[in-house]
């Protein structure tokens, strides 16, 4: 489980979106690419917001592009997954504030 699969599965199971087919990608893709693949997927299902609510997404830059997402429980507490560390955890998002990019809400996307 990694952060992208966690978001896709949680939002599908909650009925917020349909199934999101995420193709295979190498674990270290974000270290070698600057194309905003992860961000583009999130923007297909969510809209950027200024103030996060529970269930919204916090995005982070790891490597050369936006490549990590977390589900906001109650800011700054988030739930996220690290594939290379093999766990899903509750965490203080402020620990990674230098990598923070933006908040996105799947609840405010009109097409989904």
N, C-alpha and C positions, 0 to 999 in steps of 0.2 A: 504494500500500500504506500502510495506517495501522496503528496498534497493535492495534485490534480485529480487523481482517482477518488480521493476522499471527498472532495467537493462534489464531483459528479454523482457519486453514489448517494451521498446524504441528500442532495437536492432532488434526485430522482425518487428516492424512497419516501421523501416528504411530500411528493406530488407537485413540487415547484417547477420541475421541467421534465421532459421526456428523457429517454436514454441518450446519453452522449457517448458516442463511440470514439474512444481515444486510441489512436494507433500507437504501435510500439515506438519507443524512442529510447536512446541510450541514457543511462543514469546521469551522465556528465554533459548532456547536450548544451546546457546553459553556460558552460565554460567556454564553448567553442563557437557559439552563434550569437549574433546580436539582433536577429530578426525576432520581432515580438510575437511569437507563436502563442505563448501562454496568454498574454494579454489579449490578443485577438479572439481567442476562444472565450475568455471571460466576458469580453465586450459583446459577444454574440448572445449572451444570456443574462447580462446584468448591466446596470447603468451606474456611473460614478455618482457618489453622494458625498456631501461634506461631513455630515454627522452620522456615524454608524449606529445601527440598532442591532439587537440580538438577531443572529442569523445572517447578517451581512458578511461581506468578505473583506479581508485586509490583504493587500498585495505587497510583495516585497521584491526587490532586486537581489538576485544571487548570481554571481558571474557577470555576464555582459548584458543581461536583459531582465525583464520581469519574469520570474521563474518560480515564485513560491506564493501560495495562497493559504489563508487560514480563515476559519469560520469564527465570527465574533460571538462569544457567549454573552459577555457584558464587558464592554471596553474598560480596561485593556486586557481582559482575559479572553484568550482565543483557544481554539482546538485546531491542531494541525498535525501533519504527518511528515516524517523524514524517511524516505525510502532507504537511504544508506545506513540509517540507524535502526530501521525496522520497528518503528513504533508510532502510535498515535498518542498525542499527549495534550493536556491542558497546560497553557503556558502564559506568562506575562509578556504581552506583545511589545512592551517597552524595552525588553531585553534586546530587541532587534530594530530599534527605532532609526538607526542610521541607514537601514536597508528599506525602510517603509516607503511606499509609493503613493497609494491611494486606497480609498474605501469604495466598494461596489455593492450594490443591492440587487439581488435577483427578484426581489418583491416589487420593484418599481420599473420593471421592464414590461412594456405594454404588449409586446408580441408573444410573450410566453406565459 
